[in-house]
Amino acid sequence: MNFLKNIFGRILATWALLVFAITLIVMSIPIWLTSFIKDPKGTELFRKISKGWMDFFFIGHRLPY
């Protein structure tokens, strides 16, 4: 049983790393573009984009238990 947990844990960690890296690459372009917008609009847009990204990445934190 411990052997299976080890295998599934490594698969899940690899999956999480891949999803994080791919979404980070995709989201880096719009986040970078917010630096060309003057504050406070640029900061607010950055906050909304990064919040949307984290809502997508951490999908489970909004599920009811």
The first five atom37 places (N, CA, C, CB, O) and aatype in JSON, in Angstrom:
{
  "aatype": [12, 2, 13, 10, 11, 2, 9, 13, 7, 1, 9, 10, 0, 16, 17, 0, 10, 10, 19, 13, 0, 9, 16, 10, 9, 19, 12, 15, 9, 14, 9, 17, 10, 16, 15, 13, 9, 11, 3, 14, 11, 7, 16, 6, 10, 13, 1, 11, 9, 15, 11, 7, 17, 12, 3, 13, 13, 13, 9, 7, 8, 1, 10, 14, 18],
  "atom_mask": [
    [1, 1, 1, 1, 1],
    [1, 1, 1, 1, 1],
    [1, 1, 1, 1, 1],
    [1, 1, 1, 1, 1],
    [1, 1, 1, 1, 1],
    [1, 1, 1, 1, 1],
    [1, 1, 1, 1, 1],
    [1, 1, 1, 1, 1],
    [1, 1, 1, 0, 1],
    [1, 1, 1, 1, 1],
    [1, 1, 1, 1, 1],
    [1, 1, 1, 1, 1],
    [1, 1, 1, 1, 1],
    [1, 1, 1, 1, 1],
    [1, 1, 1, 1, 1],
    [1, 1, 1, 1, 1],
    [1, 1, 1, 1, 1],
    [1, 1, 1, 1, 1],
    [1, 1, 1, 1, 1],
    [1, 1, 1, 1, 1],
    [1, 1, 1, 1, 1],
    [1, 1, 1, 1, 1],
    [1, 1, 1, 1, 1],
    [1, 1, 1, 1, 1],
    [1, 1, 1, 1, 1],
    [1, 1, 1, 1, 1],
    [1, 1, 1, 1, 1],
    [1, 1, 1, 1, 1],
    [1, 1, 1, 1, 1],
    [1, 1, 1, 1, 1],
    [1, 1, 1, 1, 1],
    [1, 1, 1, 1, 1],
    [1, 1, 1, 1, 1],
    [1, 1, 1, 1, 1],
    [1, 1, 1, 1, 1],
    [1, 1, 1, 1, 1],
    [1, 1, 1, 1, 1],
    [1, 1, 1, 1, 1],
    [1, 1, 1, 1, 1],
    [1, 1, 1, 1, 1],
    [1, 1, 1, 1, 1],
    [1, 1, 1, 0, 1],
    [1, 1, 1, 1, 1],
    [1, 1, 1, 1, 1],
    [1, 1, 1, 1, 1],
    [1, 1, 1, 1, 1],
    [1, 1, 1, 1, 1],
    [1, 1, 1, 1, 1],
    [1, 1, 1, 1, 1],
    [1, 1, 1, 1, 1],
    [1, 1, 1, 1, 1],
    [1, 1, 1, 0, 1],
    [1, 1, 1, 1, 1],
    [1, 1, 1, 1, 1],
    [1, 1, 1, 1, 1],
    [1, 1, 1, 1, 1],
    [1, 1, 1, 1, 1],
    [1, 1, 1, 1, 1],
    [1, 1, 1, 1, 1],
    [1, 1, 1, 0, 1],
    [1, 1, 1, 1, 1],
    [1, 1, 1, 1, 1],
    [1, 1, 1, 1, 1],
    [1, 1, 1, 1, 1],
    [1, 1, 1, 1, 1]
  ],
  "atom_positions": [
    [[0.83, -1.2, 0.0], [0.0, 0.0, 0.0], [0.87, 1.26, 0.0], [-0.95, 0.0, 1.22], [0.57, 2.22, -0.71]],
    [[1.92, 1.26, 0.77], [2.82, 2.4, 0.83], [3.48, 2.63, -0.53], [3.89, 2.19, 1.91], [3.72, 3.78, -0.92]],
    [[3.77, 1.55, -1.24], [4.35, 1.63, -2.57], [3.41, 2.35, -3.54], [4.68, 0.23, -3.1], [3.84, 3.2, -4.32]],
    [[2.12, 2.03, -3.48], [1.13, 2.68, -4.34], [0.97, 4.16, -4.01], [-0.22, 1.98, -4.22], [0.83, 5.0, -4.9]],
    [[0.99, 4.48, -2.72], [0.9, 5.88, -2.31], [2.08, 6.67, -2.85], [0.84, 6.0, -0.77], [1.94, 7.82, -3.28]],
    [[3.25, 6.05, -2.83], [4.45, 6.71, -3.33], [4.34, 6.97, -4.83], [5.69, 5.86, -3.02], [4.69, 8.05, -5.29]],
    [[3.86, 6.02, -5.57], [3.72, 6.17, -7.02], [2.67, 7.23, -7.33], [3.34, 4.83, -7.68], [2.92, 8.13, -8.14]],
    [[1.49, 7.14, -6.71], [0.43, 8.11, -6.97], [0.82, 9.51, -6.52], [-0.86, 7.69, -6.28], [0.45, 10.51, -7.14]],
    [[1.57, 9.59, -5.43], [2.04, 10.89, -4.96], [2.98, 11.55, -5.95], [0.0, 0.0, 0.0], [2.91, 12.76, -6.17]],
    [[3.85, 10.76, -6.54], [4.78, 11.31, -7.54], [4.05, 11.71, -8.82], [5.87, 10.28, -7.87], [4.37, 12.73, -9.43]],
    [[3.06, 10.92, -9.22], [2.27, 11.26, -10.41], [1.5, 12.56, -10.17], [1.29, 10.11, -10.77], [1.48, 13.44, -11.03]],
    [[0.88, 12.69, -9.01], [0.12, 13.9, -8.69], [1.03, 15.12, -8.6], [-0.64, 13.72, -7.37], [0.67, 16.2, -9.08]],
    [[2.21, 14.97, -8.0], [3.15, 16.08, -7.9], [3.64, 16.51, -9.28], [4.35, 15.7, -7.02], [3.78, 17.71, -9.55]],
    [[3.88, 15.55, -10.16], [4.3, 15.87, -11.52], [3.19, 16.59, -12.27], [4.72, 14.6, -12.28], [3.43, 17.57, -12.97]],
    [[1.95, 16.1, -12.11], [0.8, 16.74, -12.75], [0.64, 18.18, -12.26], [-0.49, 15.93, -12.46], [0.43, 19.09, -13.07]],
    [[0.74, 18.41, -10.96], [0.59, 19.75, -10.4], [1.69, 20.67, -10.91], [0.62, 19.7, -8.86], [1.43, 21.84, -11.23]],
    [[2.91, 20.17, -11.0], [4.01, 20.97, -11.51], [3.8, 21.35, -12.97], [5.33, 20.22, -11.35], [4.04, 22.49, -13.35]],
    [[3.35, 20.4, -13.78], [3.08, 20.68, -15.19], [1.96, 21.7, -15.37], [2.73, 19.4, -15.92], [2.1, 22.64, -16.16]],
    [[0.87, 21.53, -14.65], [-0.26, 22.47, -14.76], [0.18, 23.86, -14.31], [-1.47, 21.99, -13.91], [-0.16, 24.86, -14.96]],
    [[0.92, 23.94, -13.22], [1.39, 25.24, -12.73], [2.31, 25.9, -13.74], [2.11, 25.08, -11.39], [2.15, 27.09, -14.03]],
    [[3.27, 25.16, -14.28], [4.23, 25.73, -15.21], [3.56, 26.18, -16.51], [5.34, 24.72, -15.53], [3.85, 27.26, -17.02]],
    [[2.66, 25.37, -17.03], [1.99, 25.72, -18.29], [1.1, 26.95, -18.1], [1.14, 24.54, -18.8], [1.12, 27.86, -18.93]],
    [[0.34, 26.98, -17.01], [-0.52, 28.14, -16.79], [0.3, 29.39, -16.47], [-1.51, 27.87, -15.66], [-0.11, 30.5, -16.83]],
    [[1.44, 29.22, -15.82], [2.3, 30.37, -15.54], [2.84, 30.96, -16.83], [3.46, 29.96, -14.63], [2.88, 32.19, -16.98]],
    [[3.24, 30.12, -17.76], [3.75, 30.61, -19.05], [2.64, 31.33, -19.8], [4.3, 29.44, -19.9], [2.87, 32.4, -20.37]],
    [[1.45, 30.76, -19.81], [0.33, 31.39, -20.52], [-0.04, 32.73, -19.88], [-0.9, 30.46, -20.54], [-0.28, 33.7, -20.58]],
    [[-0.08, 32.78, -18.56], [-0.53, 33.98, -17.87], [0.55, 35.04, -17.74], [-1.03, 33.62, -16.5], [0.25, 36.18, -17.38]],
    [[1.8, 34.71, -18.02], [2.86, 35.7, -17.88], [2.73, 36.84, -18.9], [4.23, 35.03, -18.02], [3.13, 37.97, -18.63]],
    [[2.17, 36.54, -20.06], [2.02, 37.59, -21.08], [1.01, 38.66, -20.65], [1.58, 36.96, -22.42], [1.34, 39.84, -20.66]],
    [[-0.24, 38.28, -20.26], [-1.15, 39.34, -19.82], [-0.68, 40.04, -18.55], [-2.54, 38.77, -19.59], [-0.92, 41.24, -18.37]],
    [[-0.02, 39.31, -17.67], [0.49, 39.95, -16.45], [1.58, 40.95, -16.8], [1.03, 38.89, -15.45], [1.64, 42.04, -16.23]],
    [[2.44, 40.61, -17.74], [3.49, 41.52, -18.18], [2.89, 42.77, -18.83], [4.43, 40.82, -19.15], [3.38, 43.88, -18.64]],
    [[1.83, 42.57, -19.61], [1.21, 43.7, -20.29], [0.59, 44.71, -19.32], [0.15, 43.2, -21.25], [0.44, 45.88, -19.66]],
    [[0.22, 44.26, -18.12], [-0.35, 45.2, -17.15], [0.68, 46.22, -16.67], [-0.91, 44.44, -15.95], [0.31, 47.25, -16.11]],
    [[1.96, 45.94, -16.88], [2.98, 46.9, -16.44], [2.99, 48.16, -17.3], [4.36, 46.25, -16.48], [3.57, 49.18, -16.92]],
    [[2.34, 48.11, -18.46], [2.27, 49.27, -19.34], [1.05, 50.15, -19.06], [2.26, 48.83, -20.77], [0.9, 51.2, -19.69]],
    [[0.2, 49.74, -18.15], [-0.99, 50.51, -17.79], [-0.68, 51.29, -16.52], [-2.24, 49.57, -17.59], [-0.12, 50.74, -15.56]],
    [[-1.02, 52.53, -16.51], [-0.72, 53.37, -15.35], [-1.53, 52.93, -14.14], [-1.0, 54.86, -15.66], [-2.65, 52.42, -14.25]],
    [[-0.94, 53.15, -12.97], [-1.61, 52.84, -11.71], [-2.74, 53.84, -11.46], [-0.61, 52.86, -10.53], [-2.63, 54.97, -11.93]],
    [[-3.77, 53.48, -10.79], [-4.09, 52.23, -10.12], [-4.77, 51.21, -11.03], [-4.95, 52.5, -8.95], [-5.02, 50.08, -10.6]],
    [[-5.09, 51.58, -12.28], [-5.79, 50.64, -13.17], [-4.93, 49.42, -13.48], [-6.19, 51.34, -14.47], [-5.45, 48.3, -13.53]],
    [[-3.64, 49.61, -13.7], [-2.75, 48.5, -14.01], [-2.64, 47.52, -12.85], [0.0, 0.0, 0.0], [-2.63, 46.31, -13.05]],
    [[-2.55, 48.06, -11.65], [-2.47, 47.21, -10.46], [-3.76, 46.43, -10.25], [-2.16, 48.04, -9.22], [-3.73, 45.25, -9.9]],
    [[-4.88, 47.08, -10.46], [-6.17, 46.4, -10.29], [-6.36, 45.31, -11.34], [-7.33, 47.42, -10.37], [-6.87, 44.23, -11.03]],
    [[-5.96, 45.57, -12.57], [-6.04, 44.56, -13.61], [-5.11, 43.39, -13.3], [-5.7, 45.16, -14.99], [-5.49, 42.23, -13.48]],
    [[-3.89, 43.69, -12.83], [-2.96, 42.63, -12.42], [-3.57, 41.77, -11.32], [-1.64, 43.24, -11.93], [-3.47, 40.54, -11.36]],
    [[-4.19, 42.41, -10.35], [-4.81, 41.66, -9.25], [-5.92, 40.75, -9.75], [-5.36, 42.63, -8.19], [-6.02, 39.61, -9.31]],
    [[-6.74, 41.24, -10.67], [-7.83, 40.43, -11.21], [-7.3, 39.24, -12.02], [-8.76, 41.28, -12.07], [-7.82, 38.13, -11.91]],
    [[-6.28, 39.48, -12.82], [-5.7, 38.4, -13.63], [-5.07, 37.34, -12.74], [-4.65, 38.95, -14.62], [-5.31, 36.15, -12.93]],
    [[-4.28, 37.77, -11.77], [-3.61, 36.79, -10.9], [-4.62, 36.05, -10.02], [-2.57, 37.49, -10.01], [-4.42, 34.87, -9.72]],
    [[-5.69, 36.72, -9.6], [-6.73, 36.03, -8.82], [-7.44, 34.99, -9.68], [-7.74, 37.05, -8.27], [-7.72, 33.89, -9.21]],
    [[-7.74, 35.33, -10.93], [-8.36, 34.37, -11.83], [-7.47, 33.17, -12.09], [0.0, 0.0, 0.0], [-7.95, 32.03, -12.16]],
    [[-6.17, 33.42, -12.22], [-5.23, 32.32, -12.44], [-5.19, 31.4, -11.22], [-3.82, 32.87, -12.73], [-5.21, 30.18, -11.36]],
    [[-5.14, 31.97, -10.05], [-5.09, 31.15, -8.84], [-6.41, 30.44, -8.59], [-4.72, 32.0, -7.62], [-6.42, 29.32, -8.08]],
    [[-7.53, 31.06, -8.94], [-8.81, 30.37, -8.84], [-8.85, 29.16, -9.76], [-9.97, 31.33, -9.18], [-9.42, 28.12, -9.41]],
    [[-8.24, 29.29, -10.94], [-8.17, 28.16, -11.86], [-7.22, 27.08, -11.33], [-7.7, 28.63, -13.26], [-7.54, 25.89, -11.36]],
    [[-6.06, 27.5, -10.84], [-5.05, 26.54, -10.4], [-5.48, 25.83, -9.12], [-3.71, 27.24, -10.19], [-5.34, 24.61, -9.02]],
    [[-5.99, 26.56, -8.15], [-6.42, 25.98, -6.88], [-7.92, 25.78, -6.91], [-6.01, 26.87, -5.69], [-8.64, 26.35, -6.09]],
    [[-8.4, 24.98, -7.83], [-9.82, 24.78, -8.07], [-10.54, 24.21, -6.84], [-10.02, 23.86, -9.26], [-11.72, 24.49, -6.64]],
    [[-9.87, 23.44, -6.05], [-10.51, 22.76, -4.93], [-10.85, 23.65, -3.76], [0.0, 0.0, 0.0], [-11.67, 23.26, -2.93]],
    [[-10.25, 24.83, -3.65], [-10.49, 25.65, -2.47], [-11.88, 26.29, -2.49], [-9.43, 26.72, -2.37], [-12.31, 26.81, -1.46]],
    [[-12.57, 26.27, -3.6], [-13.91, 26.86, -3.66], [-15.0, 25.8, -3.61], [-14.05, 27.68, -4.94], [-16.18, 26.15, -3.63]],
    [[-14.65, 24.54, -3.55], [-15.65, 23.48, -3.5], [-16.21, 23.34, -2.09], [-15.06, 22.15, -3.96], [-15.45, 23.41, -1.13]],
    [[-17.5, 23.16, -1.94], [-18.07, 22.95, -0.6], [-17.7, 21.56, -0.09], [-19.62, 23.12, -0.62], [-17.64, 20.6, -0.86]],
    [[-17.47, 21.47, 1.18], [-17.08, 20.18, 1.78], [-18.21, 19.56, 2.55], [-15.89, 20.36, 2.7], [-18.06, 18.48, 3.12]]
  ]
}
